Each structure stands twice: as C-alpha cells, then as structure tokens.
C-alpha cells in the first residue's frame, strides 16, 4: 500500500536530492533566500485555499494513507506546498541562469506596455470567470477554484516581470513543462493507488490520460508557471540592482532594507532606466565573445552579478590592450596610452592609497567629451562601463596594467625569467587581483568584505594571473611574431639572441626557427606556468564558496590549452580547445576537482 509519505520519499524528495546535487555549484545565499522566500509565500497563500477545497469535498484522503491532518489538510499535503516549490525552483535554476539579466530588459515603451497590460487584462477577466465557476457541488467547482486562486497572483507577478519572462520564454517554458509533466505522471500514479481522490461531482470529468483529470494537469502547470515567474521576478529585480548600482546601492543581505530595494527594483519599468548602461554592457559582451572564447565559456559558471562585472573588467582590459597593439602609428599609440592613463587618474583621483576602495557607489565627474573625440564607440562603451563599477576596485592594479602597456609601446625585450614574471604581473597578475575584488564585492556573503590587508589572496591572484599569461605566451609565440613583431620568450632561453630576435621581431618569420625550437620554448614557459599555478591554487579556499568551483573551472579551461600545445606533433599556430572539450573540463572541475576546496 502506497501512503502519502511513501509517495514523497519515493517520487519527490529523491528528485529534489538529485537536482540539489546537480545545482550545487550554482546555489548561493541569494538562491537559497529566493527559494525559501517563494516557499514561504506558497505555504501561506496555499494553506487557506487548500483547506477550503478539501472542506468543500473536491478532494479527499483515505485516513490510512496519511500521517495526520491539520485543519482539513494532511501534513504531507502541507509538505507538498514546499516540495513542489523547491523541486521546480531547482530545475528552473538549471534552465534559466545562463543569460545575463540586463540582456532580457525591454527598453521599448510601446511593446513593454503591450506585453504588460494585454495579459493582465485577460487574467482579470479569467479571475471574474473563475469566481463565477466556484459553485460548491458543481462540476466547475475545482476549475473555478484554481482560476480565481492563481490569476490574481500571476497578475501581480506579470506586472513587474512579464517582459523579463517573455525575453526568456524558451528556457522558462522548459523550466515549467518538464516538472509539470513529471508531477502529472506521479499524480496519476497516486490517484491509481488511491493515495488521494478527486471528487467526480466537482470535476469536469475530462481526463488527459487515464485517472488524470484535466484540472490536475492544469493545476500543476499553472503552479509551476507561478514558481518560475516568481523566480523571474527575483532575477529581474536582482538584475536591475546589479546593472544600475548607483540607483540601487545595497548589496545582497537578508535585511528589510534590501528586501525593500528588491521590491522597488521589481516594480521598476526598465524603459525608464538609462538604456546606455545596457548598451555598454552588450558591447562589452561582444568584445569578450570575439576576443576570448575560453573566458566566455567559463564566465557562465559564475553568478550573474559576478559574471557581469568580470565581463566589464575583462572587456576594458581587452579593448585598451587592442588600442596599443592595433595602432601602427607610434605617436597615435602613445596618445591612446596617455588618454587611458588620464582616464585611470580621473577614476581614482580621490583614493587615499593604492588599495583604497569604496563600498558604496559614488558619482564621478568625468568630462566624457574629452574622450569621445578620440575614442571609438566601442572603446567609449568599455570606459563608461568600467566607470560604473570602479568605486569598489583599487587603483594599483590599473597602474600596473598601464606599466605593461608602456612596456609594449617601448618595445622592451624580456631578458630573463624575472622580466617575464614582472611583465606577466603587469598585464595579467593585475587583472587576477581585480577579479578577486569583483568576487568579494559581488558575492552574497557579508563576511567577504573589501579590506586592504587581504594580502594572501591578492598575492595568489597575482600568481594565478601570471600562470595564465605564461600559457598565453607559450601559445602565441608565432602569432605575436607574425602579427605584432613581438617576442615574449626570455632572451636567456635563446641559442643566438641577436639572430632569433631579428627573425621574430623584424622579419616576423617565426616558423624559420623550426618546430623543435618553438616547442622547446613553449614547453619551458609551460613548466614555469605550472609552477605558478600549483603555488596559487590553495588560495581558492579563501574565496567565497560560490566562486571556488567556478574559479577552478575557469583556470582549468584556460590551461586546457597546455595539453593542446604539448600533444601537437608540431608547434600549433594558435592552440585552441573545442567547445565540447571546454564544457567537459569545466564540468569535471566544477563537480569533481572543486570538492576539495568547498568541503
């Protein structure tokens, strides 16, 4: 005999356990808060409705199949309120988390209003119809109860997040349909086993499949619609907060002030917000999509807020580097460098020390006209985007980045490994340190505050950045020579320094050195990179929990290039990994290798 508690143990709690394991790397405090909040609202809102439906004899439960009842409702039914919410929320998390929230904002007022008000009008009519159908003892009773119960909730949710939901309609639909089908299936099994019973007198007696009334299938669908829609409301509100930091300065916390800010962001119509902010972010995303497919793949593993600011930071570094590399005229190159240097000075002019940071957004008085006349639209987008998050970033790493650019402009050679490590510190270690500040500020745990004496983690972030840059150099010996006329291989590695520098930097004929020599140089660089990475990995334990697996996966995906270089019989022009390989490396790091850093 199948009891109600057996039903949960066999069909619902086990699925939640599996989904929890799959979603583990992506569950942070804000996700737990979201699911708990939705569950609490579901419990409070559903309890009186469920009691009324059972009191009206639309459902009934054999006493020998339940543990006990509170009011008219079995304890296991109360559990179902929470269980369905958690089950669908976990599945929805896996379906909808992969896009950057601000890309789902609708800035067109006319379409925004149509998408908002047409469904709301229809749902208002459905609510009235539902109330008219709620006649105890009649065949329309159960359907009427569902309609007048769900419609007002969907109206409220749709007002704030309907446009956001529509922009994500494909993953959202998948998030609704799959658990609905599963719940319909197990509901059919429970009805056959008489775990509960639907009163034929208050049902339309139309069956989707054997023993499954149409009202039951409709119930699971609309409840899952509400759960996914509430999640969309939370994601939309969080996205508004993370995109418009100046207007919404509070970071995540379980506090009344933050909840009020969340509701304010939920009610905000995106078309009333500055469109240029999202346009700048879109430009940043396009830049990294072209410039680094490895980073693009890895960025999806981070929570949305961290992902957003990492994209902004990386695209600024990428575009300023291109400003130096792609400009052939030396004087124009120097002018671009001076402009970037002036911008950094303006961003951090009021900082008291190299690593002084702010915890609240501040308004910067930057005369953008000075930059608009000399920068492209793409470059301007990256400069503006960085200015919006610079308040919590330190100045020192940006100064080091500029020192790396200056090194390139002057065409300085790298004489030995000390030079190589110093250059790598400038152009990549600095970015690693900035990434730590992004993760600390954007994580949802208050204990990771921005402090100046976070020395150990910052030092190891520099080291990890150096490791990745060394892999870059090992991969790009041919590319750097042919396209830029540069060589980052230490001259102390070379058999004939003068001749090889001439070949690499002046003739730009790196292949004339031969595959054997190119592989020898790249292998030596990789050994140095391995040493830097191994010494830095333990610092992952000091990062916020939700970022540890993602950081490990990011570095492993990037370092997958090492195997591509070493396994090639010749020196590859530019080693790369297939998208499938990157995903497999990321999954292994996220679920297997990361365990040692999160337990």
N, C-alpha and C positions, 0 to 999 in steps of 0.2 A: 504493500500500500504506500503510495507516494503522498507524503504530508507536505504542507506548505513550507516548513523549514527544510525538508529534504530538497524541495524544488530549488530553494535558494542555494543550498550547499552544492547541488549538482549543476545547476544551469546559469546562475547569475554571479555568485561570489567567485567561482572558479574563473569565469571570463574576466571579471574585474582584476583578479590576480595576474592573469596573463597580460592584460592591457597595461597594468601598472609596471610590469617588468619591461615591456616594450617602450613605454613612455618615460621610463625612469630618467634617462639623460635630459629630458626636457621639462621635468617637473621642478618648479622652483616655488618660492614662498608665494609669489603672486598667483601662480596657477592653483596652488592649494587654497589660497584665500578665495579665488574665483569659484572653484568647485564647492567649497564649504558654504560660500555665500548663496550660490544657486540652490544648493541642497537645503539650506535653512529656509529660504523663501518658498521652495517647493513644498517642504513639510508643512509650513504654516498655512500656505494658501490651499493646499490639497486636503488637509485634515477635515475641515468642516464640510467640504464638498463630498468627500468620500463617505463621511458619516451620513450625510443626507441621502446619498444614492442607496446605501445599504439599508438605511431606515425605511426608504420607500420601496424596498424589496426588489430593486433592479438586479442586485447581486445577492448571493448568499454563500456561506461557507459551512460545510459539514463540521460539526464541533470536534469530531475525532481527527480532523486534518489540520487543526490549528492549535497553537500552544495556549493562547488566551486572547481575550479581546479587551480593548479599552474603548469605552463608548460602544459603538456598534462595529468597530473596525478591528480585525485581528492584528496582533502585534507584527506578524510577518508582512501584513499589508503596509503598515507604517514603515517597515524596513524597505519595502519596495519603492516608496517615495524617494528614499535616499539612494537605493541601489541603482535604479534606472538613471537617476541624475548623474551619479558617478560614472556608471558604465558608458553612457552616451558622451559625457564630457571628456573622458579619457580618449575615446575613439575620435571625437571631434578635434581634440588637441593634435592628434597624429595626422589629421586630414588638412587642417586649415592654417597651421603655424608657419607655412613655408613662404609666405609672401610678406613683404614689408608693409606694415599697416597704412602708411601715408599714400601708398600707391593705389589704395582702394577708396580714397576720398573722392567725392564728386563735387567739383567746383562750378559746375554749370547750374545756375539757379533754376532755370526753367525745368530741366529734366529732374533736378533734385526735388522740386515741389511736386511734380507729377508722380515720381516714384514714391514719395512720402504720402500724398493725400489720396490718390486713387485707391490703393489697397485699404487705407484706413476707412474710407467711405464705405467700401464693400464690407469690411469687417463690422462696421457699425450696424449695417443692415442685417448681417448674419447674426449679430447679438440679439437684435429685436426678434428675428425669426426663431432663434433658439429659445428665448423666453416663452414664446407662444407655443412651442412644441413641448414644453415641460408640463405635461399633464399626467399626474400620477395614475398608474394603472393602464395607460395608453401605450400603443406601440411606438410612439415617437418620443417617449419619455427619456430613454437613455441617450439618444442622439441629441435631443434638446439640451439635456444637462451638460453634455460635452461642449456643445456650441456656445452656450451662454457662459460657460466656465473659462474656455480658452480665448475667446475672441477679445474681451477687454484687455487681457494680458498682452496678446500679440499687438493690439493697437498701440499700447504704451511703448512696447519694445520697438515696434516698427517706426514710431515717430523719431526715435533717436538714432537707430542703427539700420533702418531699412535700406538706405542707399549703400551703406557699407556691406551689408549682407548680399545685395544684388551683385556688387562688384566681385564677390567671392562665391557666386552661385554654384559653380561646378563642384569645388571641394565641399561646400556647405551641403549641397544636395547629397553627395556621397556620405557625408557625416550623418545625415538624417536617415537615409534609406537603408543603409546596411544594418544598423542596430534595430530599426523598425522591423525589418524582415526577420531578424533573429528573434526578437521579442514576440512577434506574431507566431513564429514556429513553436517556441516553448510555451506560449499561452495556449495554443491548440493542444499541446501535449497535456497541459494541466487541466484543460476543460474535459478532455477524454478521460483523464484519471479522476475526474470529479473532485479535484482539489478546491475548485470554486465553480459556481454555476451562474449562468446568465439567465434571468427570468424571461421566458419567451413572451410573456404578456406585455412587457415594457420594451421589447426589442422589435426591430423591423423584420426579424427572421430572414434576413438576406445573408447568405454565407459566402465568404470569399473562397474558402475551401471547407472541407468537412469540419464541423464543430467550431468554426471560427466566424462569429457574427461580424458583419461589416463595421459595426460600431467599435468592436475591439481593435480591428486593424486601424480604423480611423483614429482611435484614441492614442495608440502607440505612435502613429505618425505625427499627430499634432503636438503631443507631449515632447517628442524628440525635436520637433520644429522649435518649440519654445526653448528647450535646453540649448540648442545650437544658437538660436537667436540671442538668448541672454549672453552666451559666450561671445557672440559677435559684438554685443553692446559693450562688454568689458574690454574686448580687444580694440574696438573703435575708440573708446574713451582713453585707454592707455596709449594708443597710437597718437591721439591728439595731444596728450600730455608730453609724450616723448618728442613729438615733432615741433611743438610750439612751447619750448621750455620757458621762454620769457613770460608768456601769458599764464603758464601753469607751472610754477616753480617748485612745487612739492614733489619730492621723490617718494617712491612707494613706501608706505608704512601702514600698519594696522592701527589707524587712528581716525577719529571723527573728522579731523581737518582734511585728511587725504580722501576719505570717502566722499566728503562734500565736493572736493575738487574733481573726483571721479564722476559724480553725477553732473556737475557743471559741464565737463568735457563731453559726457554722453549726450546732453541736450544741445550741444553746440552744432550749428549747421556749418559744415566745412566751407561752404561757399562764402561765408562771412569772414573767413580767415585769410591771411595773405597767401595767395596762390604761389608766389615766387619761392616760398620756402620749400614746397614740394617739388617745384620745377628744378630747383638747385639740387635736391636730393636725387631726382631722376637722372640728372646729368652725371652726378657722382656714380650712380649705379652703372650707367652706360660705360663710363670710363673704366671701372674695375672689371666689367664683363669682358671688355676687349683686352685690357692690359694683363689680367691675371685670372685665368680660368680656375686655377687651384684655389686662390683666395675666394673667388666667387662661390665655388662649391662648398668650401669649408665655412663660409660666413653663415650659411643657412642653419648650421648646428647651434648657433648662439641665440639666446633670447632676443626678441625683436628690438628692444632698446639698445642693447649692446651692439647688435648687428648693424643698426642704423648708424651709430656714431663711429664704429670701426670703418664702415664704408666711407663716411665723410672724411675721416682722418687719412685713410689709405689713398683715396682719390686726390686729396690735396698733395700728398707726398708724390703721387704718380705724376700729376699734372705739372708740379713745379720741377720735378726731375726732367720731364719732357721739354719744359721751357728752356732748360740748359742744353739738353742733348740734341734736340731737333733744330736749334737755331745755329746756322752755319756761320753767320756774321758774328765775329768775336765781340765787336762793340755792342751789337744788339743783345748778345748773350749776357754781357756784363750789365747792360741796362735792365734786363729782366731779373737778373740776380739782385741788383740794387733795389728794384721795386719789391721783390719778395722780402728782402731784408727790412725795408721800411715798413711793410705790412706787419711783419712779426713784431717790430718795435712798437707799432701802434697798438697791437693786440695786448701787449704785456707791459705797457708803459708804467702802470701803477703797481706792479708787483714788487714786494719787499725783498724777495730773494729768488734764487734760481728755481726753487721748487715750491714757491708760494702758490697756493691755489685757493679758489673761492668755492663755496658750497651753494651759493645762490646765484642765479643769472644776473648779469649786470649789463646795463645799456652802454654800448661802445659808440663813441663819437668818431666815426671814421668817414672821411671825405671820399666817398666812392668815386667821385668824378675824376680824381687823380689816376685811378686805376682803370676806369672804363675807357679812357683814351688810349691806353697802351696794352690792355689785355683782351684776349678773345672772349667771346661769350662763355665758352666752356671754362676758361680759366677764372673768369669772374664768378661763375656759379660755385666753383670749389672754394674760392676765397670767402665768399659770403657764407657758405655752409659752415666752414670752419669757424668763422667769427661767432656763430651762434652757440658753439659748444666750448669755445676757448676758455671760458671762465673757470672751468674745473681742471684745465690742463696746465702743466708747468712750462716755464719758458725755456729752461736749459736744453731739453731735447731738440727744440726747434733751432736753437743756436747751433747745436751740433750738426743738425741736418744741413744748415747753411754752410757750415765748415766743410762738409762733404761735397756740396755743390762747388764751393770755391776751389777745392782740391781738383775737381774735374775741369773747371774753367782754366786753371793754371797748367793743366796737363802734367801734374806731378806724377812721377813714376813711383811704384811701390817697390822699395828696395829689399825689404825683408819681411819676415812674419810680423814683427812689431808694427811696421807700417800697415800691413794688411789688416791686422786686428784693429788698429786705430781707425783706418778708413771704414771698416765694417761697423765699428761703433758709431761713427758719424752718420752713415746713411741707413743703417738698419737697426743697430742696437738702440738708437734714439727712438725709433718707431716702436720697438718692443716695449720700451719703458712707457711710452704714451698709451699703448694698448692696455697696460696694467691699470693706468688711471681711468681709462674708459670702463674697464670691467669693474673696478671698485666703485666708481660713481653710479653706474647704471645697474649694478646688481640690486636685488631687493632685500638686502640684509644690512641693517643699520650698523652692525659691528665692523663692517669693512669701510671705515671712514677714511677720508683723504688726509693723510698725515705726512709730514716732511721726513720722518725717520723710518719710513718703510724701506729701509736700506737693503735688506737681504733680497726681497722680492724684486726690487728695482734692479739691483746688480745682476741677478739671474735673468731678468728680462733682457737686459743689455746683451748678456751672453747668448741667450737664445736667438736674439736678432742677429748677432754676429754669425751664429751657426747657419742660419738660413741664407744670409748674404754670401757666405762662403760656398754654399751649394749653388747659389745663383752664378757666382763667378766661375765655378767648376763647369757649369752647364754652358756658359755663354762665351767661352774663350774665342770661338770662331765668330759668333755674332757680334761681340764687342769690337773685334778687329775689323771685320768687313763693313759694318755699318757706322761705327764711330771712330775707328782708328785708335782704339784704346787697348791697353793691356793691364790687367789687374793681377797677373801672375807675378809674384815677387821675383825681381831680377836675380836674387841669390839662388833661385832654382835653376837658372838657365846655364847651359854649357858655354854659350857665346852671347853674352848680354848685348853687346852692340849690334851684332848681326840679327839676333832674334827680335830686338826692339824695332829695328829697321823693317823687318818683314811684317811684324804685327801692326805697328803704328803708322808707318809711312807707305809701304807698298800695299798693305791690307790684304796680304796673301797668306793667311794662317795655315791653309792646307799644305803649303810648301814645307812646313815643319815636319809633316808626316803624322799619321795617326798614332804611332807609337809614342812620340814625344808629347802630343796633345793629351793622350790618355794618361801618361805619366804625371803631367802637371795636374790634371783634373783629379786623379787618384790621391795625390798628395794633399790637394786642397780639401778633398772629401774626408781624409783622415783627420785633418785639423778641425773640420766642421763637426765630425763625430765626437771629438774630444770636448768641444764647446757645448754640444747638445747634452751629452751624458752628464756633464757637471751642472747643467742648469735644470734638469728635469725635476729634481726633488722639490724645487720651489713651487711646482704646481699645487702641492698640498696646501700652500698658504693662500691660494686664490679662493674666491667664493666658490662654493660647492658646484653651483650650476654651470660654472665656466670650465671646470677642470677637464672633464671629458672632451669638451669642445676644443680647448687649447691643445690637448694632446693629439686629437684627431687632425687639427689644422697643421701642426708641425709634422705629423707623420705623412699627411697627404703631400705636403711640400717636399718632404725629404724622400718621398717615393721616387723623386727624380734621380736620387742616388743610384737606386737599383737599375733604372733605365740607362744611366750612363755606364755603370760598371758591367752590365750584362751585354752591352752592344759590342760586337766584334771590332767595330771601328769607332772613332770618336764621332758621335752624332752632332749634326749641325745645331740642333736645339732639342734636347731630350724632353719628352713630354709623356704624360700618362693619359690613357683613355678615361672617359667619364666613368665607365663601369669600374675600372680599377680604382679610381679615386673614391667612389662610393664604397667599394669593398674595404679599402684601407680605413676610411672614416668609420664604418660600422664596427670593424674589429677594434679600433682604438676606443670608440665610444662605449662599446658594451663589454669588451673583454679586458683590454690593457688598462683602461681607466679605473678598474675596480680597486687596484692597489692605491689609488690616490683619493678615493672617496670613502673608503671604509675607515 
